Amino acid sequence: MAEYSLVWMEQALLDAGLKVAATPGWRSRGRGEMGAIKGVICHHTATKAAGNMPSLKLITEGRPDLGGPLAQLGLGRDGTFYLVAAGRANHAGSGQWGDVEGGNTHMIGIEAENAGDGSEAWADVQVDAYKRGVAALLSRAGAPAGMCCGHKEYARPQGRKVDPDMDMDEFRAHVAGHMKGAMPVRPPIPAQDDQARPTLRRGDEGDLVREVQAKVGVAVTGSFDAVTEAAVREVQRAAGMVADGIVGPKTWTAIDKAPVPSARPLPTGGGDG
């Protein structure tokens, strides 16, 4: 299938030093091609389920009353951006922000994992990634910081939506700061460890992926899939690390030190995508 135009999102987010996980088929997923990108609409999932991104399947496939994809991007609780669709998504509905009324056609949608009812505090790592990710997308699209909004601000009639549960004026101010280079930036994950082993993530292939799979106790296929990612997250949690499923230098060390699992059930990925 042909790829849609928003395939550039992956590199834009990676260049900003953010954690990125590609879902299978995301490059050709969408409800049609996008128009000119004029902004970003921020959402929260309103999901209380545990896990890093338990709403990923729903965002990708949609609901009985609304076909997927429901956003171009999902944002996990650990600050990982999940690439869902490079084409148009059903995320905006009726509304307006600035001179944009066709949000589905002209604005990228991000669904951030959060209960959204005040019962779950936003994690600092997630909010930081949210702001930096929006800044990277707007910069790549040539749009100003003022063209990011909450769904609650875009939706008409006013009051129809309440997401995301955060101060959007402060959010935009921080996005503007990132776009100007005036905000502190978290250092990106190094490209390799002290043994010259590269950072690995979902979608990578090769002998080093086989090495990881053997050490975390999943099928040794050489393809870094969702099952491998879930097993890596288990090792990271056990080591007290941010469980992002990415094998960077610190995770290589944790995997080297972890006991090799023998006969445990293979992880299915579950809510961690």
N, C-alpha and C positions, 0 to 999 in steps of 0.2 A: 504494500500500500504506500501511497505517496506521503511524504512528510509534510506537516503543517509548518507555518512560518515561525512559531514561537520556539523552535528548537534552540535558538540563541540563549534562552533562559539558563540552560545548564552552565554554559561557559561564563555568563555574566555573574552567576552566583558563586561559582568556583573562584573566579577572579577576585571576588570580594572576600575570599578566605572562609566561605561558609561550607557547612557540611551538606552534601547533596546525595540523594539516593534516587536512582531512576527506576520507575516501575516498568515492567515489560510492556512494550508497545506504545509508550507515551508519545513518541514522536509522530505517530500516525493516528493518535486518538483525538477526537473532537467532533463537534456537531457541525463542522464546516470550517472554512477558513476565517481568520480574524481580519478585521479592518485595521486601519491605522491605530496603533496603541497610544492612547492619550492619558492613561492613568492606571491606578491599582485600587481595587476594592478589598478591604480587610474584613475578614469574618472570624468568628469562632464556631467550633463544631457543636457546642452545647452537649457534649458527650461526657458522661461521668465514668465510663468504663476505664479500667486500669490499662496501663501500657503506654508506649510512646506515641503511637499513631493508630489507635483502635478504629478510627473512622475511615481509614484509607480505602477499604473495600467499598464503603458506601459512597465516598467521594468519587471513586472511579466508576462505579456501575450505576449509581443513582438510586432512586426510591421508586416504589410502585406508581406514585403520582408525579414523578419528575425524573426523566431519563438522565443518565450521566453522560459525560463527566460533570460534576457539580462545582469544579474549580480547576484551574490549571495547576495549582500547587497545594500541597498539604504541608503544614509545619508542625513537626513533632514536638513533644514536650522537652526534648533535649536540644532543640534548635536545628534539627535536620530538616532540610527542605526535600520533600518527596515530589518528584516530577510526575505529574499525572496526565497532563494533556498539553499538546502543542497547538491545538486548535481551539475552537470556540467551546465554551462551557456554560451550563445553566446555573449561574451563580448570582446574577444581579437582579433580575426581575424588573418591575416597573420602578423608575426613579430618575434622578438627575443629580449630577455633580458638575458644577461649572457649566460649560456648554455641552456636556455629554449626557445624552439621554439613553443611548444604546449601550448600556454597560456590558452586556454579554459580547458585543461586537468590538468594543473599543477599550475595554478595561480588563486587566488581568485579575483573576480572583485567587485569593489565598485563604485557605481554611486552616486556622490555627487550632490545635487540639487544646480545648479547655472546656470545663463544665459551663462556664459563662453565667452562672447564677450567684456568684459571690462565694460559693463554697470551696473554690479552688484558687489559691493564689497563683498568679502567673510567675513562672520560674524566670529568674534573671537571664539565664542563658537563652531562653526562648524569646523573651521580649527583645533582647539585644539582637538576636538573629533576625527577628521580624523587621526591626527598623533598618538594619543593614541590608537585608534582602530587598526590601521595598526601595531603598535608595539605589541599589545596584540596578534594579529593573527600570526605575524611572530614568536613571542616567543613560542606560542603554537605549531607551525609547526616545530620549530627548524631551522628556516631560518634566515640569517643575515639581518641587516637593509638595506644593499645594494641590496637586492632582492625585494624591492618595487620600482616601476617605474610608470611614467605616461604613459598613452596610447600613447601619442605623442612620447615617447622614445622607446616604444616597437614596434610600427607599422612599417611595411615595405611595400612599399618603404618609406624612411624617408620623412616626410612632409605630409603623408597621413592622419594623425590625429593631432589635436591641443590640446587635453584635457589631463590633467586639466590645467586651466589657472592659474598656480602658479609656483613658483621656486622650482623644484623638488630636486635640490641639498640641498637647505635649508631644505626642507621637510624631506629628508633622514637623515640629520644631527640631526634634532629634534627627529625623530623616534629612531635613535641610542641612543640619550640621554634618552629617555623614557625606552628603553630596558635595559639600564645600571642603571636606577633609579636615573639619574642625573638631571631630569627635574622636575619642580614643578607640582604637581598633584592636580587637583580640588577634593575637598572632595566628596565622593559618597553620593547619596541620603540616608538619614537615613532609617533604616529598619522599624521604627515605630515612631509615634508622642508621645507627652507627655500623651496621653490617651491610649497608647498601641495599637493604631489602626495601622495595618501594611500598608506599602506602597503598593499600588495597581496599576496594569497596565493591558494592554490588555491581555486577556487570563485567568485572574483570575476569580474565581467564589465564590459565597457565600453570606451570609447575609450583610456583609459590602459593597459588590458591589451593593446590592439592596438599601442600605442606600444612596450610592453615586448617583445611578440612580434616586432615588426619589428626591434628593436635586437639581440635575441638570435638572430635568424635561424630562427624557426619559423613555421609557418603562422599568418597573421594572421586569427584567428577571433573575437577579442574575448572568448573564454572562457579563463580561467586554468586550464588542465588539467594533467595529469601531464607531458605533453611540454614545456609551457612551464616547469613547475617544474624539470624536469631540466635544461633549458637555462639557467635562472637559476642553478642550482647550479654549472654549469660556469663561468659568469662569476665567481661568488663564489670558487670554488677558485682560479681564475687570479689573483684579486686577493688571495689569502691570507686570505680571510675564512672564518667558519664557514658551511659550505654548507647552509643550512637551507631554501633555496628560497623565502624570503619577501623581497619587495621593500620593504625599509624605506629610510630616508634614506641609509645607507651603500651599500646595494645600488643605489639609484637613481644615486648618483654613479659607482659602478663600471660600471654599464650605460652611462651617458652617455660614459664614457671608453673603453670597450671598442670595438675595431674591429668594424664590422658584418660578420658572417659572410656569405660569398657563396654558395658552392655546397657546403656541407658536409652530410652526411646529417643528417636530423632526429633528435634524441635520442629514445629510446623510453621513458626513465624508468628502466628496468632495476631494479637493486637499490635505487635511491633512491625508489621508489614513484612 
